[in-house]
Amino acid sequence: MRLVVRDGIEPAHWRAGIRSPKVLAALGERALKSTWRAKGLQYVSKDEQDVAPMDAMARGRAVTGQDLVSGLETLLQIIDGEFVATDVDGSPPW
């Protein structure tokens, strides 16, 4: 599965106001049960503090889907990053 989130410079009809919680909700329970990694992650928080799961992924560590969701409350925007989710059974990333 490939998900493309636009950066806002494309025509207005392409922008749908996508936010990380909505994306994860659309992915369903599988997203919560997966392990997540990110490459090239850049983000901004609402309070200018580190968002623990985002910071962990930016440093090359994996986080659980539950941990990822828990950090979204203080997340303002994901600037850039490639996210990879893996099921707990070790199957290839989805």
Secondary structure, DSSP 4 states (H G I P E B T S, - for coil): -------S-S-GGG-----HHHHHHHH-HHHHHSEEEEEEEEEEETTSS--HHHHHHHTT--EEHHHHHHTGGGEEEEEEEEEEEE-TT-PPP-
